Amino acid sequence: MIEPAWLTETRAAYDTVAVDYARLIPEVLEGPLDRGMLAAFAELVGPGRPVLEVGCGTGRITAHLHGLGLDIAGVDLSPGMIEVARRSYPELRFEIGSMTDLAAPDGALAGLVAWYSIIHLPPALLPGVFAGFHRVLAPGGHLLVAVKAGDQRIRLREAYGHRVEYDVYWLPPEQLAVQLTAAGFTVHATLVRQAEVLDRGPQAFLLATRPADAGEQR
């Protein structure tokens, strides 16, 4: 089976920039609203229940959420990024994998985070990816998605001091909410904030839940 070009390009780009990405963005630089969404997600999920970050990169958000008490692991398409994550946070679990083909069993997770990772997928793939997120979350499980808010595709040819070739999609949060609802989620909160120091435009965050089965509702 021939691998799609977007996947090959994205993996190659992040393999190329992994070390310098970790050097230039060594820890959570997010502002108070971003950290607030991460904190809300952590509180909703609660400690001791399995959580996965898809597209974890160098592991900085995984580590931040671990510091908030979550039992969290990370998965990323890029072996280079996973190598950096394992070296930086040896106490955490990181695996190579793709959000388009999650290895987690059905209903295995209490929480799932996609922090600026769906922005590299062609938008036509998002409904299928959201269906996969729904599959691996247990009833009552929580989802946090972060994206660049807009409606455009940008072809990057340079990043973190390297020549690369891959796409970044700015996504409309209202459309994402519709797609998440269609995949079976209940969207509880959507936050859109204006650009801050390192941003090139508005950013959006969506908190959603896979509803509990009827027999589990009170």
LOLOMI-436463 format. One record per residue (C-alpha): residue in one letter; x, y, z. Coordinates in steps of 0.001 Angstrom, whole numbers, plus 500000, padded with zeros to 6 digits. Layout:
# LOLOMI-436463
@residu=A; xx=X; yy=Y; zz=Z
...
# end
This chain:
# LOLOMI-436463
@residu=M; xx=500000; yy=500000; zz=500000
@residu=I; xx=501400; yy=503390; zz=498981
@residu=E; xx=501701; yy=505846; zz=501847
@residu=P; xx=499931; yy=509186; zz=501246
@residu=A; xx=502251; yy=512070; zz=500414
@residu=W; xx=501042; yy=514287; zz=503278
@residu=L; xx=502008; yy=511635; zz=505828
@residu=T; xx=505447; yy=511041; zz=504326
@residu=E; xx=506118; yy=514787; zz=504138
@residu=T; xx=504950; yy=515475; zz=507692
@residu=R; xx=507045; yy=512664; zz=509164
@residu=A; xx=510126; yy=513734; zz=507203
@residu=A; xx=509710; yy=517371; zz=508233
@residu=Y; xx=509442; yy=516620; zz=511930
@residu=D; xx=512291; yy=514111; zz=511806
@residu=T; xx=514375; yy=516903; zz=510297
@residu=V; xx=513507; yy=519583; zz=512855
@residu=A; xx=513131; yy=517420; zz=516000
@residu=V; xx=516356; yy=518369; zz=517791
@residu=D; xx=516097; yy=522077; zz=517007
@residu=Y; xx=512386; yy=522106; zz=517832
@residu=A; xx=513222; yy=520825; zz=521312
@residu=R; xx=515991; yy=523407; zz=521638
@residu=L; xx=513823; yy=526331; zz=520508
@residu=I; xx=510645; yy=525243; zz=522322
@residu=P; xx=512009; yy=523422; zz=525375
@residu=E; xx=508947; yy=523697; zz=527619
@residu=V; xx=505349; yy=524846; zz=527708
@residu=L; xx=505288; yy=528433; zz=526463
@residu=E; xx=501503; yy=528645; zz=526213
@residu=G; xx=499701; yy=531603; zz=527741
@residu=P; xx=497173; yy=531530; zz=530592
@residu=L; xx=494133; yy=530729; zz=528441
@residu=D; xx=495899; yy=527794; zz=526789
@residu=R; xx=497135; yy=526488; zz=530128
@residu=G; xx=493642; yy=526978; zz=531491
@residu=M; xx=492210; yy=524626; zz=528875
@residu=L; xx=494894; yy=522051; zz=529671
@residu=A; xx=494123; yy=522396; zz=533389
@residu=A; xx=490370; yy=522060; zz=532788
@residu=F; xx=490956; yy=518908; zz=530740
@residu=A; xx=493173; yy=517434; zz=533455
@residu=E; xx=490587; yy=518168; zz=536143
@residu=L; xx=487774; yy=516667; zz=534069
@residu=V; xx=489688; yy=513446; zz=533394
@residu=G; xx=491077; yy=513103; zz=536914
@residu=P; xx=494178; yy=511246; zz=538112
@residu=G; xx=494930; yy=507585; zz=537590
@residu=R; xx=492935; yy=507078; zz=534383
@residu=P; xx=494643; yy=506414; zz=531018
@residu=V; xx=495171; yy=509380; zz=528690
@residu=L; xx=496902; yy=509632; zz=525305
@residu=E; xx=498353; yy=512639; zz=523494
@residu=V; xx=498270; yy=512071; zz=519728
@residu=G; xx=500918; yy=513990; zz=517813
@residu=C; xx=502907; yy=514486; zz=521013
@residu=G; xx=506055; yy=515741; zz=519294
@residu=T; xx=508882; yy=516251; zz=521780
@residu=G; xx=506570; yy=515432; zz=524681
@residu=R; xx=506365; yy=518864; zz=526270
@residu=I; xx=502545; yy=518917; zz=526555
@residu=T; xx=502497; yy=515264; zz=527634
@residu=A; xx=504937; yy=516148; zz=530406
@residu=H; xx=502912; yy=519220; zz=531395
@residu=L; xx=499741; yy=517154; zz=531735
@residu=H; xx=501649; yy=514492; zz=533654
@residu=G; xx=502654; yy=517263; zz=536042
@residu=L; xx=498945; yy=518037; zz=536470
@residu=G; xx=498403; yy=514482; zz=537699
@residu=L; xx=497392; yy=512598; zz=534549
@residu=D; xx=498473; yy=509043; zz=533721
@residu=I; xx=499416; yy=510009; zz=530182
@residu=A; xx=501406; yy=508573; zz=527278
@residu=G; xx=502274; yy=510063; zz=523899
@residu=V; xx=502234; yy=508869; zz=520308
@residu=D; xx=503725; yy=510596; zz=517270
@residu=L; xx=504264; yy=509913; zz=513600
@residu=S; xx=507905; yy=511055; zz=513708
@residu=P; xx=510570; yy=508674; zz=515062
@residu=G; xx=512842; yy=511687; zz=515488
@residu=M; xx=510339; yy=513429; zz=517725
@residu=I; xx=509730; yy=510263; zz=519748
@residu=E; xx=513475; yy=509819; zz=520249
@residu=V; xx=513721; yy=513362; zz=521654
@residu=A; xx=510639; yy=512836; zz=523848
@residu=R; xx=512006; yy=509616; zz=525336
@residu=R; xx=515353; yy=511263; zz=526030
@residu=S; xx=513766; yy=514365; zz=527563
@residu=Y; xx=511139; yy=512584; zz=529675
@residu=P; xx=512371; yy=509036; zz=530362
@residu=E; xx=509737; yy=508558; zz=533054
@residu=L; xx=506928; yy=508772; zz=530466
@residu=R; xx=505787; yy=506410; zz=527713
@residu=F; xx=506132; yy=507438; zz=524061
@residu=E; xx=505436; yy=505337; zz=520964
@residu=I; xx=505588; yy=505820; zz=517197
@residu=G; xx=502144; yy=505801; zz=515604
@residu=S; xx=499566; yy=507696; zz=513584
@residu=M; xx=496283; yy=509238; zz=514674
@residu=T; xx=494755; yy=507916; zz=511456
@residu=D; xx=495296; yy=504361; zz=512730
@residu=L; xx=495297; yy=504409; zz=516526
@residu=A; xx=496464; yy=501179; zz=518139
@residu=A; xx=494496; yy=501697; zz=521380
@residu=P; xx=491653; yy=499226; zz=521964
@residu=D; xx=488044; yy=500355; zz=521821
@residu=G; xx=487033; yy=502370; zz=524874
@residu=A; xx=490488; yy=502103; zz=526449
@residu=L; xx=491096; yy=505784; zz=527233
@residu=A; xx=489642; yy=508261; zz=529705
@residu=G; xx=491148; yy=511205; zz=527824
@residu=L; xx=492720; yy=512126; zz=524519
@residu=V; xx=494626; yy=515276; zz=523547
@residu=A; xx=495365; yy=516521; zz=520017
@residu=W; xx=497408; yy=519679; zz=520665
@residu=Y; xx=498077; yy=521288; zz=517275
@residu=S; xx=498450; yy=517860; zz=515664
@residu=I; xx=495353; yy=517597; zz=513444
@residu=I; xx=496544; yy=520744; zz=511613
@residu=H; xx=498737; yy=518621; zz=509340
@residu=L; xx=495934; yy=516360; zz=508110
@residu=P; xx=494035; yy=517107; zz=504911
@residu=P; xx=490649; yy=518327; zz=506215
@residu=A; xx=488786; yy=515599; zz=504329
@residu=L; xx=490351; yy=513071; zz=506723
@residu=L; xx=489111; yy=514755; zz=509901
@residu=P; xx=485703; yy=513022; zz=510167
@residu=G; xx=487417; yy=509630; zz=510054
@residu=V; xx=490037; yy=510709; zz=512587
@residu=F; xx=487354; yy=512019; zz=514945
@residu=A; xx=485523; yy=508704; zz=514612
@residu=G; xx=488766; yy=507020; zz=515669
@residu=F; xx=489056; yy=509323; zz=518668
@residu=H; xx=485497; yy=508407; zz=519638
@residu=R; xx=486286; yy=504699; zz=519281
@residu=V; xx=489269; yy=504683; zz=521652
@residu=L; xx=487631; yy=506860; zz=524317
@residu=A; xx=485539; yy=505201; zz=526980
@residu=P; xx=481992; yy=506483; zz=527480
@residu=G; xx=482355; yy=509658; zz=529519
@residu=G; xx=485914; yy=510159; zz=528226
@residu=H; xx=487193; yy=513645; zz=527404
@residu=L; xx=488830; yy=515132; zz=524310
@residu=L; xx=490873; yy=518327; zz=523990
@residu=V; xx=491762; yy=519692; zz=520548
@residu=A; xx=493925; yy=522747; zz=519798
@residu=V; xx=494208; yy=524267; zz=516312
@residu=K; xx=495127; yy=527408; zz=514439
@residu=A; xx=491791; yy=529127; zz=513832
@residu=G; xx=491027; yy=530061; zz=510227
@residu=D; xx=490338; yy=528508; zz=506857
@residu=Q; xx=493469; yy=528154; zz=504749
@residu=R; xx=496319; yy=525824; zz=503806
@residu=I; xx=499895; yy=527052; zz=504186
@residu=R; xx=502758; yy=525224; zz=502530
@residu=L; xx=505801; yy=525440; zz=504795
@residu=R; xx=509220; yy=525278; zz=503189
@residu=E; xx=511276; yy=526341; zz=506187
@residu=A; xx=510845; yy=525614; zz=509887
@residu=Y; xx=513091; yy=525779; zz=512939
@residu=G; xx=516119; yy=526592; zz=510792
@residu=H; xx=515631; yy=523751; zz=508289
@residu=R; xx=514371; yy=523329; zz=504752
@residu=V; xx=511136; yy=521303; zz=504827
@residu=E; xx=508054; yy=520608; zz=502712
@residu=Y; xx=504745; yy=520062; zz=504488
@residu=D; xx=501300; yy=521588; zz=504958
@residu=V; xx=499679; yy=523395; zz=507863
@residu=Y; xx=495895; yy=523809; zz=507839
@residu=W; xx=494155; yy=526635; zz=509682
@residu=L; xx=490760; yy=525223; zz=510646
@residu=P; xx=487380; yy=526855; zz=511422
@residu=P; xx=486457; yy=525947; zz=515025
@residu=E; xx=482717; yy=526055; zz=514276
@residu=Q; xx=483208; yy=523446; zz=511550
@residu=L; xx=485285; yy=521284; zz=513874
@residu=A; xx=482478; yy=521427; zz=516437
@residu=V; xx=480000; yy=520204; zz=513820
@residu=Q; xx=482333; yy=517374; zz=512790
@residu=L; xx=482943; yy=516326; zz=516389
@residu=T; xx=479204; yy=516273; zz=517035
@residu=A; xx=478690; yy=514153; zz=513920
@residu=A; xx=481325; yy=511729; zz=515249
@residu=G; xx=479297; yy=511282; zz=518444
@residu=F; xx=480898; yy=513824; zz=520759
@residu=T; xx=479254; yy=516469; zz=522893
@residu=V; xx=481220; yy=519712; zz=522571
@residu=H; xx=481142; yy=521500; zz=525924
@residu=A; xx=483411; yy=524466; zz=525264
@residu=T; xx=485062; yy=526281; zz=522380
@residu=L; xx=487619; yy=528983; zz=523126
@residu=V; xx=488998; yy=531238; zz=520388
@residu=R; xx=491688; yy=533672; zz=521437
@residu=Q; xx=493555; yy=536288; zz=519458
@residu=A; xx=497195; yy=535904; zz=518460
@residu=E; xx=499808; yy=536242; zz=521171
@residu=V; xx=503569; yy=536815; zz=520882
@residu=L; xx=504543; yy=533689; zz=518945
@residu=D; xx=501282; yy=533247; zz=517003
@residu=R; xx=500489; yy=534292; zz=513459
@residu=G; xx=496748; yy=534397; zz=513995
@residu=P; xx=493883; yy=533316; zz=516284
@residu=Q; xx=494035; yy=529975; zz=518086
@residu=A; xx=491114; yy=527707; zz=518996
@residu=F; xx=490552; yy=525055; zz=521660
@residu=L; xx=487656; yy=522616; zz=521881
@residu=L; xx=486695; yy=520465; zz=524871
@residu=A; xx=484393; yy=517556; zz=524105
@residu=T; xx=483133; yy=514358; zz=525710
@residu=R; xx=482061; yy=510984; zz=524439
@residu=P; xx=478659; yy=510755; zz=526142
@residu=A; xx=478158; yy=508049; zz=528716
@residu=D; xx=476048; yy=505089; zz=527653
@residu=A; xx=472401; yy=505332; zz=528629
@residu=G; xx=472858; yy=502682; zz=531303
@residu=E; xx=475649; yy=504723; zz=532897
@residu=Q; xx=473793; yy=508037; zz=532985
@residu=R; xx=472241; yy=509167; zz=536245
# end
